[in-house]
Amino acid sequence: MLRLIMDTSNHYLLIALYKNEQCLEVIQEMGVKRQSENAIPALSALLQKYNIELLDIHEMIITLGPGSYTGVRVAMTIAKTLSVISPIKIKAVSSLASYAGLDKCVSVIDARSQKVFVCAYENGKPLINEQLILIKDFEDFMRDYKDFKVVGQCEIVGYHNIEVDLANNIYHLALNSDSLKNVDALVPRYLKDVEAKKICL
């Protein structure tokens, strides 16, 4: 089985190719605001290197946010297009979860405007709902998770960065998730929408 992993939701452009259980190659580069122009050329070069056609891919795994609204849509659009022209299976995992993987972690993503997206995970499962909080409230949040390591965009909350294998994390999270039945209904997970609705109510 050929699996394609793509994450364009935040500050990385991540593309990984798996054949059966083996990772053939991972491209992970800083790509803030440039995923839309770099994703297709990088994907094409990777497939050409291994003499694989896009339509040969059996399964595509993407991240669905939270994160950059425009960035999330890059991989999502590719997945939706592929689902129309091929029998490919599509899976989607949380961008926050992708940093945590199967570890015991609090995952953090910069949400701009002095806010962060956060969630606590253990064994690939969220322990709470994904949240949008003020950076100044992060230490209060961590009082309930003192023995958890912090992963993701750690520097934004004053923690040292911990290197994580995003491709490997996404791959293993997807092993325990089902393929999407209705790819057309897939939309970015954008927690700021939830916050906006709360303000309006």
C-alpha positions in Angstrom: 0.0 0.0 0.0 1.2 3.5 -0.9 0.4 6.2 1.6 0.9 9.9 1.2 1.0 12.2 4.3 0.7 16.0 4.0 0.6 18.7 6.6 0.3 22.3 5.4 -1.6 23.6 8.4 1.1 25.5 10.2 4.7 26.5 9.9 5.9 23.4 8.1 5.4 22.0 4.7 5.4 18.3 5.4 5.2 15.6 2.7 5.9 11.9 3.4 5.6 8.8 1.4 5.1 5.4 2.9 5.2 2.1 1.1 3.5 -0.6 3.1 4.9 0.0 6.6 8.1 1.6 5.4 8.7 5.4 5.2 10.4 6.0 1.9 11.1 9.7 2.4 10.0 12.8 4.4 10.2 16.4 3.2 9.8 18.8 6.1 10.7 22.4 5.6 9.7 25.7 7.0 6.9 27.0 4.8 4.9 29.7 6.5 2.6 31.3 3.9 4.4 29.5 1.1 2.8 26.0 1.3 0.4 26.9 -1.6 3.2 27.6 -4.0 5.6 24.9 -2.8 3.4 21.9 -2.1 2.7 20.7 -5.6 6.3 21.1 -6.9 7.6 19.3 -3.8 5.0 16.5 -4.1 5.7 16.1 -7.8 9.5 15.8 -7.3 9.0 13.2 -4.5 6.7 11.0 -6.6 9.0 11.3 -9.6 12.0 10.3 -7.5 10.3 7.0 -6.7 8.7 6.6 -10.1 5.2 6.8 -8.6 2.1 8.3 -10.2 -0.2 10.4 -8.1 -3.1 8.0 -9.0 -1.1 5.1 -7.6 -1.6 6.4 -4.1 -4.0 4.2 -2.1 -4.4 6.4 1.0 -3.7 10.1 1.8 -3.5 11.4 5.3 -3.8 15.1 6.0 -4.1 17.4 9.0 -7.2 19.4 9.3 -6.2 22.1 11.8 -6.4 24.1 13.9 -3.9 26.4 12.3 -3.5 28.7 9.4 -6.9 28.8 7.6 -5.2 29.2 4.2 -2.5 26.6 5.0 -4.9 23.9 6.1 -6.8 24.2 2.8 -3.7 23.4 0.7 -3.4 19.7 1.6 -7.2 19.5 2.0 -7.8 20.7 -1.6 -5.3 18.2 -2.9 -7.0 15.4 -1.0 -10.5 16.4 -2.2 -9.3 16.6 -5.8 -7.7 13.2 -5.6 -10.8 11.7 -4.1 -12.8 12.9 -7.2 -10.4 11.4 -9.8 -9.3 8.2 -8.0 -10.6 5.6 -5.5 -8.1 6.9 -2.9 -9.0 6.7 0.8 -8.7 9.9 2.7 -7.9 10.2 6.5 -7.6 13.4 8.5 -6.1 14.0 11.9 -5.9 17.0 14.2 -2.9 19.3 13.7 -2.5 19.5 17.5 -2.6 15.8 17.8 0.0 15.4 15.2 2.6 17.1 17.4 1.7 14.9 20.4 1.5 11.6 18.5 1.1 8.7 21.0 3.0 10.5 23.8 1.7 12.2 26.9 1.9 15.8 25.8 0.3 19.2 25.8 0.3 20.4 22.2 0.6 24.1 21.4 0.1 26.0 18.1 0.4 29.7 17.6 -3.0 31.2 17.0 -1.7 34.8 16.6 -3.2 37.8 18.5 -1.5 36.6 21.7 -3.4 33.4 21.7 -2.6 29.7 21.2 -4.5 26.5 20.3 -3.9 23.9 23.0 -4.9 20.4 23.9 -3.6 17.6 26.2 -3.1 14.1 24.8 -2.2 10.6 26.0 -1.9 7.5 23.8 -3.2 9.5 20.8 -6.4 10.5 22.5 -7.4 14.0 23.5 -8.1 14.4 27.3 -10.1 17.6 26.8 -11.6 19.5 23.9 -9.1 21.4 21.7 -9.1 25.0 23.0 -8.1 28.6 22.1 -6.6 30.4 25.1 -4.6 33.5 25.8 -0.9 33.0 26.0 -0.9 34.7 29.4 -3.2 31.9 30.6 -1.0 29.0 29.5 0.7 28.5 32.9 -2.7 28.3 34.6 -3.7 25.7 32.0 -0.5 23.7 32.7 -1.3 23.4 36.4 -3.5 20.4 35.5 -0.8 18.8 33.3 2.4 19.3 35.3 3.9 15.9 34.3 3.1 16.4 30.6 5.8 17.6 28.2 5.0 20.5 25.9 5.3 20.0 22.1 4.5 22.0 19.0 5.3 25.7 18.8 6.7 25.7 22.4 8.6 29.0 22.2 5.4 31.0 21.9 4.6 30.0 25.5 8.2 30.2 26.8 9.1 26.5 26.6 12.1 24.9 24.8 11.3 23.3 21.5 11.2 19.5 21.5 11.9 17.8 18.1 9.0 15.5 17.1 8.7 13.3 14.1 5.6 14.7 12.6 5.3 12.3 9.7 5.6 9.3 12.0 3.1 10.8 14.5 0.5 11.4 11.8 1.1 7.9 10.3 0.5 6.2 13.6 -2.5 8.3 14.5 -4.1 7.5 11.2 -3.7 3.8 11.7 -6.3 4.1 14.5 -8.7 6.3 12.5 -11.3 5.5 9.8 -11.3 6.8 6.3 -13.7 9.6 5.6 -17.0 8.6 4.1 -17.8 12.0 2.7 -14.6 13.8 1.7 -16.7 16.7 0.2 -17.9 17.5 3.7 -14.4 17.9 5.1 -13.7 21.4 6.3 -10.8 22.9 8.3 -11.0 22.8 12.1 -10.8 26.4 12.9 -11.3 27.1 16.6 -11.5 30.8 16.1 -14.9 30.3 14.5 -16.1 28.8 17.8 -14.7 31.8 19.7 -16.5 34.2 17.4 -19.8 32.4 17.8 -19.4 32.6 21.6 -18.9 36.4 21.4 -21.9 36.8 19.2 -24.2 34.8 21.5 
